[in-house]
Amino acid sequence: MEFRRLGRSGLNISEISYGNWLTHGSQVEEEQATACVRAALDAGITTFDTADVYANTKAESVLGRALAGQRRESLEIFTKVFWPTGPGGPNDKGLGRKHIAESINGSLKRLQTDYVDLYQAHRFDRTVPLEETMLAFADLVRQGKVLYIGVSEWNADQIAQGAALARELKIPFISNQPQYSMLWRVIESQVVPTSEREGISQIVWSPIAQGVLTGKYLPGQPLPEGSRATDETGSKFIARFLNDEVLEKVQRLKPLAEEAGLSLAQLAVAWVLQNPNVASAIIGASRPEQVHENVKAAGVKLEAELLAKIDEVLGDSVESDPRLTITP
């Protein structure tokens, strides 16, 4: 495993991180989820990403139990706040001070830890003054419940505004967690340059485009049973890629992957790690062998000629419009 600094900070994280968005507490049984976490640890992954909303808090609980007994100082545990949790009361969502203060306490209890290494605003909240949100985060840092602050799917302007307030409050705002893959490059023109200027790294989700870049979805063929495309939550993110034109181009990437001595999935994960502003690629897994397969992308250097060939194959199937950064 290789490691990179997260943003302009002293925090080292594994190039491949383990996330449990659509698996723990929902898609797979706890025994299998624990096996995947153990596989990640065995592969040298030290960075684990979750969120309170995943499986309506169950994912955090499963991860907490799976990591119990591990040396806490050897792990980087990340979670997030924003989406509704609990029974859905008026303060059970968003980035208001009350919800943030209560959410971190719940997350710490479920994760069985006294602090999280990174606490992330899962989306930008247009209904709450940004000053209130950042001050609430600052208080958590000063209380020792949170070491660093990050965000997820904020656009360039929002990142710049948050960074300015973080400087005023003297708190370490060091990361953004966007969707990023060969097919989805909307962060490249605005978010990445702004982040580089502000000392912020990307921790990217869906580097294999919800499984499309593994090549398992074939043009003109039915969706594989039990795949991400048939999952109620995951399917809305993958639908944009499930057309024959894109799927045919993905099949044409296979010879390029073989030429590099990689599987399609490994090529996809290695591709996002070629971006120097990316600190880590989040992988999910429903089986331990998926973890062992994908971690082989760590430390891989893709030659410029290969990167150019990938761009040539994918052509206009690549989405790069910065306006498509996800907002609620």
C-alpha positions as CSV (number, residue, x, y, z in Angstrom):
1,M,0.0,0.0,0.0
2,E,1.1,3.5,-0.8
3,F,0.2,6.6,1.3
4,R,-0.4,10.2,0.5
5,R,-0.8,13.4,2.6
6,L,-4.4,14.6,2.8
7,G,-4.5,18.3,1.7
8,R,-2.0,20.6,3.2
9,S,-1.9,18.7,6.5
10,G,0.2,16.1,8.3
11,L,-2.3,13.4,7.9
12,N,-1.2,10.4,5.9
13,I,-4.0,8.2,4.4
14,S,-3.9,5.0,2.3
15,E,-4.1,5.6,-1.5
16,I,-7.0,3.1,-1.5
17,S,-9.6,3.6,1.2
18,Y,-12.5,1.4,2.2
19,G,-16.0,2.8,2.1
20,N,-19.3,1.1,3.1
21,W,-22.0,3.2,1.4
22,L,-24.1,0.5,-0.2
23,T,-22.9,-2.5,1.6
24,H,-22.7,-2.6,5.4
25,G,-26.1,-2.7,7.0
26,S,-28.0,-3.1,3.7
27,Q,-26.6,-5.1,0.8
28,V,-24.5,-7.7,2.6
29,E,-24.8,-9.5,6.0
30,E,-22.6,-8.4,8.9
31,E,-20.4,-11.4,8.8
32,Q,-19.5,-10.8,5.1
33,A,-19.1,-7.0,5.8
34,T,-16.6,-7.8,8.6
35,A,-14.7,-10.2,6.3
36,C,-14.4,-7.3,3.8
37,V,-13.0,-5.0,6.5
38,R,-10.5,-7.6,7.6
39,A,-9.5,-8.1,3.9
40,A,-8.9,-4.3,3.7
41,L,-6.8,-4.3,6.8
42,D,-4.8,-7.3,5.6
43,A,-4.2,-5.4,2.3
44,G,-2.7,-2.5,4.1
45,I,-5.7,-0.2,4.0
46,T,-5.8,2.1,7.0
47,T,-8.4,4.6,5.9
48,F,-12.1,3.8,6.3
49,D,-14.9,6.1,5.1
50,T,-18.6,6.0,6.1
51,A,-21.5,8.3,6.9
52,D,-24.3,8.5,9.4
53,V,-26.9,8.2,6.7
54,Y,-25.6,5.0,5.2
55,A,-28.3,2.4,5.9
56,N,-29.7,5.0,8.3
57,T,-26.8,4.7,10.8
58,K,-26.4,0.9,10.6
59,A,-23.3,1.2,8.4
60,E,-21.4,3.1,11.1
61,S,-22.4,0.5,13.6
62,V,-21.2,-2.4,11.5
63,L,-17.9,-0.6,10.7
64,G,-17.4,0.1,14.4
65,R,-17.9,-3.5,15.4
66,A,-15.6,-4.7,12.5
67,L,-12.8,-2.4,13.6
68,A,-13.1,-3.1,17.3
69,G,-9.9,-4.3,18.8
70,Q,-7.7,-2.7,16.1
71,R,-5.1,-0.2,17.2
72,R,-6.9,3.1,16.9
73,E,-3.7,5.1,16.2
74,S,-3.2,2.9,13.1
75,L,-6.5,3.8,11.5
76,E,-8.0,6.9,9.9
77,I,-11.8,6.8,10.4
78,F,-13.9,9.3,8.4
79,T,-17.6,9.9,8.6
80,K,-20.1,12.6,7.4
81,V,-23.1,14.6,8.4
82,F,-26.0,16.3,6.5
83,W,-28.7,13.8,5.3
84,P,-31.7,12.9,7.4
85,T,-31.2,10.3,10.1
86,G,-33.4,9.1,12.9
87,P,-37.2,9.5,12.8
88,G,-37.0,12.6,10.6
89,G,-37.6,15.4,13.0
90,P,-37.1,19.1,11.9
91,N,-33.5,19.1,13.2
92,D,-32.6,15.6,12.0
93,K,-30.9,16.8,8.9
94,G,-28.7,19.6,7.4
95,L,-25.7,21.5,8.7
96,G,-27.2,23.5,11.5
97,R,-25.4,23.6,14.8
98,K,-27.8,21.4,16.7
99,H,-27.8,18.6,14.1
100,I,-24.0,18.7,13.8
101,A,-23.5,18.6,17.6
102,E,-25.9,15.7,18.0
103,S,-24.8,13.8,14.9
104,I,-21.1,13.6,15.9
105,N,-22.1,12.1,19.3
106,G,-24.2,9.5,17.6
107,S,-21.4,8.7,15.1
108,L,-18.7,8.3,17.8
109,K,-20.9,6.0,19.8
110,R,-21.7,3.8,16.7
111,L,-18.1,3.8,15.6
112,Q,-16.8,2.9,19.1
113,T,-14.2,5.7,19.1
114,D,-13.5,8.9,21.0
115,Y,-12.8,10.9,17.8
116,V,-12.9,10.7,14.1
117,D,-10.0,11.7,12.0
118,L,-12.1,13.5,9.4
119,Y,-15.6,14.8,9.7
120,Q,-17.2,15.8,6.4
121,A,-20.2,18.0,5.4
122,H,-21.9,15.5,3.2
123,R,-23.4,18.2,1.0
124,F,-23.6,22.0,1.0
125,D,-26.5,23.4,3.0
126,R,-28.1,26.4,1.4
127,T,-30.6,26.8,4.2
128,V,-28.0,27.4,7.0
129,P,-25.4,30.3,7.2
130,L,-22.0,28.9,6.3
131,E,-20.6,30.7,9.3
132,E,-22.8,28.7,11.6
133,T,-21.8,25.4,10.1
134,M,-18.0,26.2,10.2
135,L,-18.2,27.5,13.8
136,A,-20.0,24.2,14.8
137,F,-17.2,22.3,13.1
138,A,-14.6,24.4,14.8
139,D,-16.1,23.7,18.2
140,L,-15.8,19.9,17.5
141,V,-12.2,20.3,16.6
142,R,-11.5,22.2,19.8
143,Q,-13.4,19.6,21.8
144,G,-11.2,16.9,20.4
145,K,-14.0,14.9,18.8
146,V,-12.8,15.7,15.3
147,L,-9.2,16.2,14.1
148,Y,-9.8,17.5,10.5
149,I,-12.7,18.9,8.6
150,G,-13.8,18.0,5.0
151,V,-16.7,18.3,2.7
152,S,-18.3,16.2,0.0
153,E,-19.6,17.3,-3.4
154,W,-19.1,21.0,-2.8
155,N,-18.5,23.1,-5.9
156,A,-15.5,25.4,-6.3
157,D,-17.1,28.5,-5.0
158,Q,-18.4,26.7,-1.9
159,I,-15.0,25.2,-1.2
160,A,-13.4,28.6,-1.4
161,Q,-15.9,30.2,0.9
162,G,-15.5,27.3,3.4
163,A,-11.7,27.6,3.3
164,A,-11.8,31.3,4.0
165,L,-13.9,30.8,7.1
166,A,-11.7,27.8,8.2
167,R,-8.7,30.1,8.0
168,E,-10.4,32.7,10.2
169,L,-11.4,30.0,12.7
170,K,-8.0,28.4,12.5
171,I,-9.3,24.9,11.8
172,P,-7.9,22.4,9.3
173,F,-10.2,22.1,6.3
174,I,-8.3,19.6,4.1
175,S,-10.5,17.5,1.9
176,N,-13.4,17.2,-0.6
177,Q,-15.1,13.9,-1.5
178,P,-16.5,14.0,-5.0
179,Q,-17.5,11.5,-7.6
180,Y,-14.6,11.0,-10.0
181,S,-13.8,8.4,-12.7
182,M,-12.6,8.1,-16.3
183,L,-16.3,8.7,-17.3
184,W,-17.1,11.4,-14.7
185,R,-14.6,14.3,-14.6
186,V,-16.6,17.3,-13.6
187,I,-14.2,18.3,-10.8
188,E,-11.2,18.8,-13.1
189,S,-11.8,22.3,-14.5
190,Q,-12.8,24.2,-11.3
191,V,-12.9,22.1,-8.1
192,V,-9.4,20.7,-8.5
193,P,-7.7,24.1,-9.2
194,T,-9.5,25.7,-6.3
195,S,-8.7,22.8,-4.0
196,E,-5.0,23.0,-4.9
197,R,-5.0,26.7,-4.1
198,E,-6.7,26.1,-0.8
199,G,-4.6,23.1,0.3
200,I,-7.4,20.6,-0.1
201,S,-7.2,17.1,-1.5
202,Q,-9.8,14.9,-3.2
203,I,-11.0,11.6,-1.7
204,V,-12.9,10.2,-4.6
205,W,-15.9,7.9,-4.6
206,S,-17.1,5.7,-7.4
207,P,-13.7,5.4,-9.2
208,I,-15.1,2.5,-11.2
209,A,-18.3,4.3,-12.0
210,Q,-20.6,2.2,-9.8
211,G,-19.1,-1.0,-11.4
212,V,-19.5,0.1,-15.1
213,L,-15.7,0.3,-15.5
214,T,-15.3,-3.3,-14.4
215,G,-16.7,-4.3,-17.8
216,K,-19.4,-6.6,-16.2
217,Y,-22.3,-4.6,-17.8
218,L,-22.4,-5.7,-21.4
219,P,-24.1,-3.7,-24.3
220,G,-27.5,-5.2,-25.2
221,Q,-27.5,-7.7,-22.3
222,P,-29.7,-7.9,-19.2
223,L,-28.3,-6.4,-16.0
224,P,-26.5,-8.9,-13.8
225,E,-28.6,-10.1,-10.9
226,G,-27.6,-8.5,-7.6
227,S,-25.4,-5.9,-9.3
228,R,-25.2,-2.2,-8.2
229,A,-27.5,-1.4,-11.2
230,T,-30.4,-3.3,-9.6
231,D,-29.9,-1.7,-6.1
232,E,-32.6,0.9,-5.4
233,T,-30.1,3.4,-4.0
234,G,-27.2,2.8,-6.3
235,S,-29.1,2.5,-9.5
236,K,-29.9,6.3,-9.8
237,F,-26.1,7.0,-9.9
238,I,-25.3,4.3,-12.4
239,A,-28.2,4.9,-14.8
240,R,-26.4,7.6,-16.7
241,F,-23.7,5.2,-17.8
242,L,-25.9,2.3,-18.7
243,N,-26.3,2.9,-22.4
244,D,-24.8,0.7,-25.2
245,E,-22.5,3.5,-26.5
246,V,-20.7,3.8,-23.1
247,L,-20.7,0.1,-22.5
248,E,-19.2,-0.7,-25.8
249,K,-16.4,1.8,-25.2
250,V,-15.7,0.3,-21.8
251,Q,-15.3,-3.1,-23.5
252,R,-12.7,-1.4,-25.8
253,L,-10.7,-0.5,-22.8
254,K,-10.0,-4.2,-22.0
255,P,-7.0,-4.5,-24.3
256,L,-5.5,-1.3,-22.8
257,A,-5.9,-2.8,-19.3
258,E,-4.3,-6.0,-20.4
259,E,-1.4,-4.2,-22.0
260,A,-0.8,-2.5,-18.6
261,G,-1.1,-5.9,-16.8
262,L,-4.2,-4.7,-15.0
263,S,-7.9,-5.7,-14.8
264,L,-10.4,-3.1,-16.0
265,A,-11.3,-2.3,-12.3
266,Q,-7.6,-1.9,-11.4
267,L,-7.1,0.4,-14.4
268,A,-10.0,2.5,-13.4
269,V,-8.8,2.9,-9.8
270,A,-5.2,3.6,-11.0
271,W,-6.5,6.2,-13.4
272,V,-8.0,8.4,-10.7
273,L,-4.8,8.1,-8.7
274,Q,-2.8,9.7,-11.5
275,N,-4.4,13.0,-10.6
276,P,-2.0,14.5,-8.0
277,N,-4.8,16.3,-6.2
278,V,-6.4,12.9,-5.4
279,A,-5.2,11.6,-2.1
280,S,-7.3,8.4,-2.1
281,A,-9.8,6.4,-4.1
282,I,-12.6,4.8,-2.1
283,I,-13.5,1.2,-3.0
284,G,-16.5,-0.7,-1.7
285,A,-16.9,-4.4,-1.6
286,S,-19.4,-7.1,-1.0
287,R,-16.8,-9.9,-1.1
288,P,-13.2,-9.9,0.3
289,E,-11.7,-10.9,-3.1
290,Q,-12.9,-7.6,-4.5
291,V,-10.8,-5.8,-2.0
292,H,-7.7,-7.8,-2.8
293,E,-8.2,-7.3,-6.5
294,N,-8.7,-3.5,-6.3
295,V,-5.9,-2.7,-3.9
296,K,-3.4,-3.8,-6.7
297,A,-4.0,-0.4,-8.2
298,A,-2.1,1.3,-5.5
299,G,1.3,2.6,-6.6
300,V,0.6,2.0,-10.3
301,K,2.0,4.5,-12.7
302,L,0.1,4.8,-16.0
303,E,2.2,6.1,-18.9
304,A,1.1,9.3,-20.8
305,E,0.6,7.2,-24.0
306,L,-1.9,4.9,-22.2
307,L,-3.8,7.8,-20.7
308,A,-4.1,9.4,-24.2
309,K,-5.4,6.1,-25.6
310,I,-8.1,5.9,-22.8
311,D,-9.2,9.4,-23.7
312,E,-9.4,8.5,-27.4
313,V,-11.5,5.4,-26.7
314,L,-14.0,7.2,-24.3
315,G,-14.2,10.3,-26.5
316,D,-17.4,12.3,-25.9
317,S,-18.8,9.8,-23.4
318,V,-16.7,11.6,-20.8
319,E,-18.8,14.0,-18.7
320,S,-16.8,17.1,-17.6
321,D,-19.4,19.9,-17.1
322,P,-18.5,21.4,-13.7
323,R,-22.2,22.5,-13.2
324,L,-23.0,18.8,-12.6
325,T,-21.4,18.7,-9.2
326,I,-24.1,17.2,-7.0
327,T,-26.2,19.5,-5.0
328,P,-29.3,18.7,-2.9
